[in-house]
Amino acid sequence: MKIWLYRIFWILIATGVAVVFYFANVSQQRQILHAPKISIHAADENAFLTRPELLARLQLSRLFRRDMHVNELNIHRIERSIAAMAEVKKVEVFKHLGASWEIKLELRKPIARIFNSKGQSYYLDQDGFMMYRSALHTARTLVFSGHISDAYNPRLHCDFINNSNLKSSQKIGQIYRISNYVCNDPLMHQLIGQVYLEADGDFILIPLLGEQQIIFGQARTAKEVADKFERLSHFYKEALPHEGWNKYKEISVKYEGQIVCRKK
């Protein structure tokens, strides 16, 4: 008899605990969801997406609202939606206990702004992805203009533009190679502000200091780009301090192993 009473007692306890957990879960699911904690990591000062802008986009997509209940939150849909944003490199969305949740973002780093011949303007990031121009933000990057026919294409990526054998990549791969080098070289980053693409396919670099223009030629491979910039860097460090910044109107590194200068 005592054994049966003992068993009934523990069955009642287990049932009671289950009922408590059930109603506690129902109560939690009916809670009003808190606004998310948002952490945004940007590689530099060029943050193309802010917390208020992200919240506004989620609200516009009806993925979040101020009076939303906990059971309505779909973190997988939200994560997919944010990952599809052009400014976002990586995203993680977490649900915590209660009504709290969190979004962690890593933003893309723009390294070039392109003005093409079709009247479009867009950015190229350090991984070779295109980012559409933001009406709210501008980035301090290398500016490319001239005879650039490459249209904005969000599906274009670095594996494609770095392949010099693909004719359809047009000039975007060469733009990436030049801007990627300039972005990562302290001297060139401070020196070069704009790049113009001539009709014949040559890139012309326009320095921020001095009145000369630099005939760069083409940028078919990363090795070719590095070689040209190394020659240019050596010239600026060794020759110009003695010759004077305004002595030359044109400096050419177009041809392999040469630096050709034209005086004013």
C-alpha positions in Angstrom: 0.0 0.0 0.0 2.8 2.4 0.9 4.5 1.7 -2.4 1.4 2.7 -4.3 1.0 5.9 -2.3 4.7 6.6 -2.9 4.2 6.2 -6.7 1.0 8.3 -6.8 2.8 11.0 -4.8 5.6 11.3 -7.4 3.2 11.1 -10.3 1.3 14.0 -8.8 4.6 15.9 -8.3 5.7 15.3 -11.9 2.3 16.2 -13.2 2.3 19.4 -11.2 5.8 20.4 -12.4 4.8 19.7 -16.0 1.7 21.9 -15.6 3.7 24.7 -14.1 6.2 24.5 -17.0 3.4 24.5 -19.5 1.7 27.6 -18.1 5.0 29.3 -17.6 5.9 28.7 -21.3 2.4 29.9 -22.4 2.9 33.0 -20.3 6.3 33.6 -21.8 5.1 33.2 -25.3 2.5 35.8 -24.7 5.1 38.3 -23.5 5.7 41.4 -25.5 9.1 41.0 -27.3 11.8 43.4 -26.4 13.6 45.5 -29.0 16.8 43.5 -30.0 20.2 44.2 -28.7 22.2 45.1 -31.9 26.0 44.9 -32.2 27.4 46.3 -35.5 31.0 45.8 -36.4 32.5 47.9 -39.2 36.1 47.7 -40.3 36.5 51.5 -40.4 34.4 54.7 -40.1 32.4 53.8 -43.2 29.4 52.2 -41.4 26.7 51.9 -44.1 24.0 50.6 -41.8 23.0 51.9 -38.3 20.8 50.4 -35.6 17.8 52.6 -36.3 18.1 51.9 -40.1 18.2 48.1 -39.4 15.1 48.2 -37.1 13.3 50.3 -39.7 14.0 47.7 -42.4 12.8 44.8 -40.2 9.6 46.7 -39.4 9.1 47.5 -43.0 9.4 43.8 -43.9 7.0 43.0 -41.0 9.6 40.8 -39.3 9.5 42.9 -36.1 7.1 45.4 -34.5 6.9 47.0 -31.1 3.9 45.0 -29.9 5.1 41.7 -31.2 4.7 38.6 -28.9 7.6 36.3 -28.2 6.0 33.4 -30.1 5.8 35.5 -33.3 9.6 35.9 -33.5 11.2 34.0 -36.4 14.9 34.4 -36.0 15.7 32.3 -39.1 13.6 34.5 -41.4 15.2 37.6 -39.8 18.7 36.2 -40.3 18.0 35.4 -43.9 16.5 38.9 -44.5 19.5 40.7 -43.0 22.1 38.4 -44.8 20.5 39.5 -48.1 21.3 43.2 -47.4 24.1 44.5 -49.6 25.9 46.1 -46.7 26.1 43.0 -44.5 29.0 40.6 -44.6 27.9 38.3 -41.8 25.0 38.1 -39.4 23.9 36.0 -36.4 20.5 36.3 -34.7 20.0 34.8 -31.2 17.0 34.2 -29.0 17.6 34.5 -25.2 15.4 33.5 -22.3 12.3 35.5 -21.8 11.6 38.3 -24.2 15.2 39.2 -25.1 16.9 38.6 -28.4 20.1 39.8 -30.1 21.5 40.6 -33.6 25.2 40.6 -34.4 26.4 42.2 -37.7 29.6 42.5 -39.5 29.5 45.1 -42.3 31.3 45.1 -45.6 34.2 47.5 -46.1 33.9 49.6 -49.3 37.3 50.2 -51.0 36.1 51.9 -54.3 33.3 54.1 -55.5 32.5 53.6 -59.2 30.7 56.1 -61.5 30.0 54.1 -64.7 29.1 55.4 -68.2 25.5 54.3 -67.6 25.0 57.0 -64.9 25.1 54.4 -62.1 27.1 54.8 -58.9 28.0 51.9 -56.6 30.7 50.7 -54.3 33.1 47.7 -54.4 34.0 46.1 -51.1 37.3 44.5 -50.0 36.0 41.0 -50.9 35.0 42.0 -54.4 31.2 42.4 -53.9 29.2 45.3 -55.3 27.3 47.5 -52.9 24.6 49.9 -54.2 25.1 53.6 -53.4 23.4 54.6 -50.1 21.5 57.9 -50.0 22.2 58.2 -46.3 25.9 57.4 -46.2 29.1 58.1 -48.2 32.4 56.4 -47.8 35.9 57.9 -48.1 37.3 55.6 -50.8 39.1 55.6 -54.1 36.8 57.1 -56.8 36.7 55.6 -60.3 35.1 57.2 -63.3 35.5 57.4 -67.1 34.8 54.7 -69.7 33.5 52.1 -67.3 30.6 50.1 -68.8 30.3 47.6 -65.9 26.8 47.8 -64.5 25.8 47.2 -60.9 25.4 43.5 -60.2 24.9 42.3 -56.6 25.7 38.7 -57.7 29.2 39.6 -58.8 31.8 38.3 -56.4 35.6 38.3 -56.0 36.1 34.8 -57.4 34.6 36.1 -60.6 36.3 39.5 -61.0 39.7 38.1 -60.0 39.6 35.7 -62.9 41.5 37.5 -65.7 40.4 34.8 -68.2 36.7 35.8 -68.1 36.1 38.4 -70.8 32.6 39.3 -69.4 34.2 40.8 -66.3 35.2 43.8 -68.4 37.1 46.3 -66.3 35.6 45.6 -62.8 38.4 43.0 -62.0 41.1 45.6 -62.8 39.3 48.2 -60.7 39.3 45.8 -57.8 43.0 45.0 -58.1 43.9 48.7 -58.1 41.6 49.7 -55.3 42.5 46.7 -53.2 46.2 47.5 -53.4 45.8 51.2 -52.7 43.5 50.4 -49.7 46.2 48.2 -48.1 49.3 50.3 -48.9 49.8 53.2 -46.5 51.6 55.5 -48.9 49.3 54.9 -51.9 46.2 55.2 -49.6 47.3 58.7 -48.7 48.5 59.7 -52.2 45.9 58.5 -54.7 42.4 60.0 -54.6 40.8 59.3 -58.0 41.3 57.0 -61.0 40.1 57.7 -64.6 39.6 55.0 -67.2 40.5 56.1 -70.7 38.7 54.9 -73.8 41.9 52.9 -74.8 41.7 50.9 -71.5 44.5 52.7 -69.6 43.9 53.8 -66.0 45.1 57.3 -65.1 45.8 57.9 -61.4 45.2 61.4 -60.0 47.2 62.1 -56.8 46.0 64.2 -54.0 49.4 65.9 -53.8 51.1 67.5 -56.8 49.7 68.5 -60.2 50.9 65.5 -62.2 48.9 62.6 -63.5 50.1 59.0 -63.4 49.7 56.8 -66.4 49.1 53.4 -64.8 48.1 51.4 -67.9 46.1 48.2 -67.3 45.8 46.0 -64.2 45.4 42.5 -65.6 46.9 40.6 -62.7 47.7 41.3 -59.0 51.4 40.8 -59.8 51.3 43.5 -62.5 49.5 45.9 -60.2 52.0 45.3 -57.3 55.0 45.8 -59.7 53.7 49.1 -61.0 52.9 50.5 -57.5 56.3 49.4 -56.2 58.0 51.3 -58.9 55.7 54.3 -58.3 56.4 54.1 -54.5 60.1 54.0 -55.0 59.9 57.1 -57.3 57.9 59.1 -54.8 60.2 58.2 -51.9 63.5 58.6 -53.7 63.2 60.9 -56.6 60.5 63.5 -56.0 61.8 64.8 -52.7 64.9 65.9 -54.7 63.2 66.9 -58.0 60.2 68.6 -56.4 56.6 67.7 -56.4 55.6 70.0 -59.2 58.4 69.4 -61.7 56.6 66.7 -63.8 53.2 66.8 -65.5 53.1 63.1 -66.2 54.6 60.0 -64.7 54.1 56.7 -66.5 54.5 53.2 -65.1 52.6 51.6 -67.9 55.5 49.6 -69.4 57.2 46.8 -67.5 60.4 47.9 -65.6 60.1 51.6 -66.6 59.2 54.9 -65.1 58.8 57.6 -67.8 58.4 61.2 -66.8 57.4 64.3 -68.8 58.4 67.7 -67.4 56.0 70.6 -67.4 
